[in-house]
């Protein structure tokens, strides 16, 4: 997703944000957001960007890659219990949002023993 943002943004900015969306005693849901001010995706193509071998010909330059990156991101996110969405407006930019659940690590509340100091 970063590579797509860099390839399609010649002027403007690319932002990466991470935020805590939900939290309970055992789990958290983290949102990763990649936003660019690039060329954007036409509305009629938004549903196809997560398909295998999908490449958008949005300029005279031939697309790079195989068209599998976003499909892999989507499949992995879903397999992890999350999701990926795209908000985009042609000639204004795109925002990819990845939401993933994580189990909180159990902490050992017992005090750890310190190693004795050896003085020479």
C-alpha positions as CSV (number, residue, x, y, z in Angstrom):
1,X,0.0,0.0,0.0
2,X,2.9,2.3,0.7
3,X,4.4,1.6,-2.7
4,X,1.1,2.3,-4.4
5,X,0.9,5.6,-2.5
6,X,4.4,6.6,-3.5
7,X,3.9,5.6,-7.2
8,X,0.7,7.5,-7.5
9,X,1.5,10.7,-5.6
10,X,3.8,13.1,-7.5
11,X,2.7,16.2,-5.5
12,X,1.2,16.6,-2.1
13,X,1.6,14.3,0.9
14,X,1.4,10.7,2.1
15,X,0.2,10.1,5.7
16,X,0.5,7.0,7.8
17,X,-1.6,6.9,11.0
18,X,-2.1,4.2,13.6
19,X,-4.9,4.4,16.1
20,X,-6.6,2.2,18.8
21,X,-10.1,1.7,17.6
22,X,-11.5,-0.7,20.3
23,X,-10.2,-2.2,23.5
24,X,-11.4,-4.6,26.2
25,X,-9.8,-6.7,28.8
26,X,-8.4,-9.3,26.4
27,X,-8.3,-7.7,22.9
28,X,-7.6,-4.5,21.0
29,X,-8.4,-3.4,17.4
30,X,-5.8,-1.3,15.7
31,X,-6.5,0.8,12.6
32,X,-3.7,1.5,10.2
33,X,-4.5,4.2,7.7
34,X,-2.5,5.2,4.6
35,X,-3.7,8.4,3.0
36,X,-2.3,10.1,-0.1
37,X,-3.1,13.1,-2.2
38,X,-2.3,11.2,-5.4
39,X,-4.4,10.4,-8.5
40,X,-7.1,8.5,-6.7
41,X,-9.2,5.7,-8.0
42,X,-12.3,6.2,-10.1
43,X,-15.5,5.2,-8.3
44,X,-16.3,2.5,-10.9
45,X,-12.9,0.8,-10.2
46,X,-12.9,0.8,-6.3
47,X,-14.5,-2.6,-6.1
48,X,-11.9,-4.2,-8.4
49,X,-8.6,-3.0,-6.7
50,X,-8.6,-6.0,-4.3
51,X,-9.0,-8.6,-7.0
52,X,-6.1,-10.8,-8.2
53,X,-4.1,-9.2,-11.1
54,X,-6.0,-6.0,-10.8
55,X,-4.0,-3.0,-12.1
56,X,-5.5,0.4,-12.9
57,X,-4.2,2.2,-16.0
58,X,-4.6,5.7,-14.7
59,X,-1.9,7.4,-16.6
60,X,0.2,6.8,-19.8
61,X,2.8,5.0,-17.7
62,X,2.4,1.2,-17.6
63,X,1.5,-0.1,-14.1
64,X,4.3,-1.8,-12.2
65,X,4.0,-5.1,-10.4
66,X,1.7,-8.0,-10.9
67,X,-1.5,-6.7,-9.4
68,X,-1.4,-9.0,-6.4
69,X,-0.3,-6.6,-3.6
70,X,-3.7,-5.4,-2.5
71,X,-5.3,-8.8,-2.9
72,X,-2.6,-10.3,-0.6
73,X,-3.2,-7.4,1.9
74,X,-6.9,-8.0,1.8
75,X,-6.6,-11.8,2.2
76,X,-4.2,-11.6,5.1
77,X,-6.3,-9.0,6.9
78,X,-9.4,-11.1,6.6
79,X,-7.5,-14.3,7.7
80,X,-6.4,-12.4,10.8
81,X,-10.0,-11.4,11.5
82,X,-9.7,-7.9,10.2
83,X,-10.6,-6.0,7.0
84,X,-9.3,-3.5,4.5
85,X,-11.4,-0.7,2.9
86,X,-10.6,2.0,0.4
87,X,-12.0,5.5,0.2
88,X,-10.9,7.4,-2.9
89,X,-11.8,10.3,-5.1
90,X,-10.3,10.6,-8.5
91,X,-7.6,13.4,-8.8
92,X,-7.8,14.0,-5.0
93,X,-6.3,10.9,-3.4
94,X,-7.0,7.6,-1.7
95,X,-7.2,6.3,1.9
96,X,-6.6,2.7,2.6
97,X,-7.8,1.6,6.1
98,X,-6.7,-1.7,7.6
99,X,-8.4,-2.8,10.8
100,X,-6.8,-5.7,12.7
101,X,-7.7,-7.3,16.0
102,X,-5.0,-8.4,18.4
103,X,-5.0,-10.3,21.6
104,X,-3.4,-8.5,24.5
105,X,-0.3,-10.1,25.8
106,X,-0.7,-11.6,29.3
107,X,1.6,-10.0,31.8
108,X,3.3,-11.7,34.6
109,X,2.6,-9.5,37.6
110,X,5.2,-11.2,39.8
111,X,8.4,-9.3,40.3
112,X,11.3,-10.6,38.3
113,X,14.4,-11.6,40.1
114,X,17.5,-9.5,39.4
115,X,20.8,-11.2,38.6
116,X,23.3,-10.7,41.3
117,X,26.1,-8.3,40.6
118,X,29.6,-9.7,40.3
119,X,32.3,-7.4,41.4
120,X,35.9,-8.1,40.3
